[in-house]
């Protein structure tokens, strides 16, 4: 399949000869719910030069194409202000399925850093939360359409964030972007997903106990997480972390299972309520 993708890129005029030809690059393949994603890397590189997303099924074609249009529009609106949105290189079709190719973004996946424990405990968490906080602040400032509204990425979490040093170098997966979103959405999704990846859990279960230990605790991790929720979850930080998460839970029941954390909350509402009660 990767050979077919390379042939299509060459036919459409995308330069695949300099840097080194794509057929000499390493390929990492990842399956998502809607597509197979091919990360094309040059020899010795650790960052993909190109990312090709091929739809699993015709019903996913339009969402994948719509995401590409959204990224192009957002990059146009951002101008030369750096938000780290991938550049779309190709929107096409292969074997009757939608294909979108974007540039890769330098950086290391935040979720991978959490799992690998590249930095110890609070130091790593503080670095990540500062980077995410700075990015959210810039993102909302650049793309805001009015004083009382904020844009929302829609699935802002470690799996979709690339970091370089102490800053966010890029954010991917723009399918759920909203021009006028709820402040609690990106703030709550980031915190809960970060703590989920950081906490040990039994196979197949959501780590409620580990997350509750942080959010209802008194240590450094508690201060980092609750400060982030207060700053980014409401206008001017006027509400507390508990109120932000309460609103996030309401979104879960309003918007269905489109996010994994929403699914966890909807499937165990009593456990979610218990977490909030103990904060």
C-alpha positions as CSV (number, residue, x, y, z in Angstrom):
1,X,0.0,0.0,0.0
2,X,2.8,2.4,0.8
3,X,4.2,2.0,-2.7
4,X,0.8,3.0,-4.1
5,X,0.7,6.1,-1.9
6,X,4.2,7.1,-3.1
7,X,3.2,6.6,-6.7
8,X,0.2,8.9,-6.2
9,X,2.3,11.5,-4.6
10,X,4.7,11.5,-7.5
11,X,1.9,11.7,-10.0
12,X,0.4,14.7,-8.3
13,X,3.7,16.6,-8.4
14,X,4.7,16.3,-4.7
15,X,8.5,16.3,-4.6
16,X,9.6,12.9,-3.4
17,X,13.2,13.0,-4.6
18,X,14.7,15.6,-2.3
19,X,15.1,15.0,0.6
20,X,15.8,11.3,0.0
21,X,13.2,9.4,-2.1
22,X,10.2,8.1,-0.1
23,X,10.9,4.5,-1.1
24,X,14.0,4.7,1.0
25,X,12.3,6.0,4.1
26,X,11.1,3.9,7.0
27,X,7.4,3.6,7.5
28,X,5.5,3.3,10.8
29,X,1.8,2.2,10.5
30,X,-0.9,3.0,13.0
31,X,-4.6,2.1,12.9
32,X,-7.2,4.5,14.2
33,X,-11.0,4.2,14.3
34,X,-11.4,5.9,10.9
35,X,-8.1,5.4,9.0
36,X,-4.8,3.7,8.6
37,X,-2.0,6.3,9.2
38,X,1.4,5.9,7.5
39,X,4.3,7.9,9.0
40,X,7.1,8.2,6.4
41,X,10.5,8.7,7.9
42,X,13.8,9.5,6.3
43,X,16.7,7.1,7.2
44,X,18.0,7.7,10.7
45,X,15.1,10.2,11.4
46,X,12.8,9.9,14.4
47,X,10.2,12.4,13.1
48,X,8.0,11.7,10.1
49,X,8.6,13.8,7.0
50,X,5.1,13.0,5.7
51,X,2.0,11.6,7.3
52,X,-0.5,9.8,5.0
53,X,-4.0,9.0,6.3
54,X,-6.1,6.5,4.3
55,X,-9.8,6.0,5.2
56,X,-10.9,2.6,6.4
57,X,-14.3,2.8,4.8
58,X,-16.3,5.1,2.5
59,X,-18.3,6.4,5.4
60,X,-15.1,7.9,6.9
61,X,-14.1,9.6,3.6
62,X,-15.9,12.9,4.2
63,X,-14.8,13.4,7.8
64,X,-11.2,12.8,6.8
65,X,-11.5,15.3,3.9
66,X,-13.3,17.8,6.1
67,X,-10.5,17.6,8.7
68,X,-8.0,18.5,5.9
69,X,-10.1,21.5,4.8
70,X,-10.3,22.6,8.4
71,X,-6.5,22.4,8.8
72,X,-6.0,24.4,5.7
73,X,-8.4,27.1,6.8
74,X,-6.9,27.3,10.3
75,X,-3.4,27.6,8.9
76,X,-4.6,30.4,6.7
77,X,-6.2,32.2,9.6
78,X,-3.1,31.8,11.8
79,X,-0.8,33.3,9.2
80,X,2.8,33.2,10.4
81,X,1.9,32.9,14.0
82,X,3.1,29.4,15.1
83,X,0.3,27.2,16.4
84,X,1.7,23.9,15.0
85,X,-1.0,22.8,12.6
86,X,0.2,20.3,10.0
87,X,0.5,21.6,6.4
88,X,-1.8,19.6,4.1
89,X,0.1,18.4,1.0
90,X,-2.5,16.3,-0.7
91,X,-6.2,15.5,-0.6
92,X,-6.9,12.6,-3.0
93,X,-8.3,9.1,-3.4
94,X,-6.6,5.7,-3.4
95,X,-8.5,2.5,-4.2
96,X,-11.8,4.3,-3.7
97,X,-10.9,5.6,-0.3
98,X,-10.0,9.1,0.9
99,X,-6.3,9.9,1.3
100,X,-4.9,12.9,3.0
101,X,-1.1,13.6,3.2
102,X,0.3,16.2,5.6
103,X,3.8,17.3,6.6
104,X,5.2,15.7,9.7
105,X,5.8,17.9,12.7
106,X,9.1,17.8,14.6
107,X,8.7,16.8,18.2
108,X,8.0,13.9,20.5
109,X,4.5,12.6,21.2
110,X,3.6,13.8,24.7
111,X,1.8,10.5,25.5
112,X,4.9,8.6,24.6
113,X,6.9,10.7,27.0
114,X,4.5,10.0,29.8
115,X,4.6,6.3,29.2
116,X,8.4,6.3,28.9
117,X,8.8,8.4,32.0
118,X,11.5,10.5,30.2
119,X,11.4,12.9,33.1
120,X,10.6,12.1,36.6
121,X,7.2,12.7,38.3
122,X,6.4,16.3,39.1
123,X,9.2,17.7,36.9
124,X,7.8,16.0,33.8
125,X,4.2,16.8,34.6
126,X,5.0,20.5,35.3
127,X,6.9,20.8,32.0
128,X,4.0,19.2,30.1
129,X,1.3,21.3,31.7
130,X,3.2,24.5,31.2
131,X,3.7,23.7,27.5
132,X,0.0,22.8,27.1
133,X,-1.0,25.9,29.0
134,X,1.1,28.2,26.8
135,X,-0.2,26.6,23.6
136,X,-3.9,26.8,24.7
137,X,-3.4,30.5,25.6
138,X,-1.9,31.3,22.1
139,X,-4.4,29.1,20.3
140,X,-7.3,30.9,21.8
141,X,-5.8,34.3,21.3
142,X,-5.0,33.7,17.6
143,X,-8.3,32.1,16.6
144,X,-10.8,33.8,18.9
145,X,-13.9,35.2,17.0
146,X,-15.2,37.3,19.9
147,X,-14.5,38.4,23.5
148,X,-16.8,35.9,25.0
149,X,-16.0,32.8,22.9
150,X,-13.1,30.5,22.6
151,X,-12.1,28.0,19.9
152,X,-11.8,24.4,21.0
153,X,-9.6,21.8,19.5
154,X,-12.1,19.2,20.5
155,X,-9.7,16.4,21.4
156,X,-6.9,18.2,23.1
157,X,-4.9,15.5,24.9
158,X,-1.4,14.1,25.1
159,X,-1.9,11.6,22.3
160,X,-2.5,14.6,19.9
161,X,0.3,16.8,21.2
162,X,3.9,17.0,20.0
163,X,6.5,18.6,22.3
164,X,10.0,19.9,21.6
165,X,11.9,20.9,24.7
166,X,9.6,22.9,26.9
167,X,7.0,23.9,24.3
168,X,4.3,22.3,22.1
169,X,5.7,22.0,18.6
170,X,2.4,20.8,17.0
171,X,-1.1,19.5,17.5
172,X,-2.8,16.9,15.3
173,X,-6.3,15.4,14.9
174,X,-8.5,18.5,14.1
175,X,-11.7,16.5,13.3
176,X,-13.6,18.0,16.3
177,X,-12.5,21.6,16.1
178,X,-15.1,24.2,17.1
179,X,-14.9,27.9,16.3
180,X,-16.9,28.7,19.4
181,X,-16.4,25.9,22.0
182,X,-16.8,25.3,25.7
183,X,-13.8,26.3,27.8
184,X,-14.2,23.2,29.9
185,X,-13.8,20.9,26.9
186,X,-10.1,21.2,26.1
187,X,-9.1,21.9,29.7
188,X,-11.0,18.8,31.1
189,X,-10.0,16.5,28.3
190,X,-6.3,17.3,28.7
191,X,-6.2,16.9,32.4
192,X,-8.2,13.6,32.5
193,X,-6.3,12.1,29.6
194,X,-3.0,13.1,31.1
195,X,-3.8,11.6,34.5
196,X,-5.2,8.5,32.8
197,X,-1.9,7.9,31.1
198,X,0.1,8.6,34.3
199,X,-1.9,6.3,36.6
200,X,-1.6,2.5,36.7
201,X,-4.8,0.7,35.8
202,X,-6.2,-2.8,35.5
203,X,-6.5,-4.1,32.0
204,X,-9.7,-2.8,30.3
205,X,-10.6,-0.5,33.2
206,X,-10.6,3.3,33.5
207,X,-8.2,4.4,36.3
208,X,-10.7,6.3,38.4
209,X,-9.0,5.6,41.7
210,X,-5.6,6.9,40.5
211,X,-7.2,10.0,39.0
212,X,-9.2,10.7,42.1
213,X,-6.1,10.4,44.2
214,X,-4.6,13.3,42.3
215,X,-7.6,15.5,41.9
216,X,-8.7,15.1,45.5
217,X,-5.2,15.2,46.9
218,X,-2.9,17.9,48.3
219,X,0.4,17.2,46.6
220,X,2.3,18.8,43.7
221,X,0.4,16.9,41.0
222,X,-2.9,18.1,42.5
223,X,-1.8,21.7,42.4
224,X,-0.6,21.4,38.8
225,X,-3.8,19.8,37.5
226,X,-6.3,22.0,39.4
227,X,-4.4,25.2,38.4
228,X,-4.7,24.2,34.8
229,X,-8.4,23.5,35.1
230,X,-9.1,26.9,36.8
231,X,-7.0,28.9,34.3
232,X,-8.3,27.4,31.1
233,X,-11.7,25.9,32.1
234,X,-13.6,29.1,32.7
235,X,-13.4,32.8,31.8
236,X,-10.9,34.5,34.0
237,X,-10.4,31.5,36.2
238,X,-13.5,32.5,38.2
239,X,-14.6,28.9,38.9
240,X,-12.8,26.1,40.7
241,X,-11.4,22.9,39.2
242,X,-14.4,20.9,40.5
243,X,-16.9,23.2,38.7
244,X,-14.9,22.9,35.4
245,X,-15.0,19.1,35.6
246,X,-18.6,19.1,36.5
247,X,-19.3,21.1,33.3
248,X,-17.0,18.6,31.4
249,X,-19.2,15.8,32.6
250,X,-22.3,17.6,31.4
251,X,-20.7,17.8,27.9
252,X,-20.1,14.0,28.0
253,X,-23.8,13.4,28.3
254,X,-24.7,16.2,25.8
255,X,-22.3,15.1,23.1
256,X,-22.2,11.3,23.3
257,X,-19.3,9.0,23.1
258,X,-17.1,10.8,20.5
259,X,-14.3,11.0,23.0
260,X,-12.9,8.1,25.0
261,X,-13.2,10.0,28.3
262,X,-16.8,10.8,27.5
263,X,-17.5,7.1,27.1
264,X,-15.9,6.3,30.4
265,X,-18.0,9.0,32.2
266,X,-21.2,7.9,30.5
267,X,-20.6,4.2,31.3
268,X,-19.8,4.8,35.0
269,X,-21.8,7.9,36.0
270,X,-21.8,6.9,39.7
271,X,-18.0,6.6,39.7
272,X,-17.8,10.1,38.0
273,X,-20.1,11.6,40.6
274,X,-18.0,10.0,43.4
275,X,-14.8,11.6,42.0
276,X,-16.5,15.0,41.9
277,X,-17.9,14.7,45.4
278,X,-14.4,13.9,46.9
279,X,-12.7,16.9,45.3
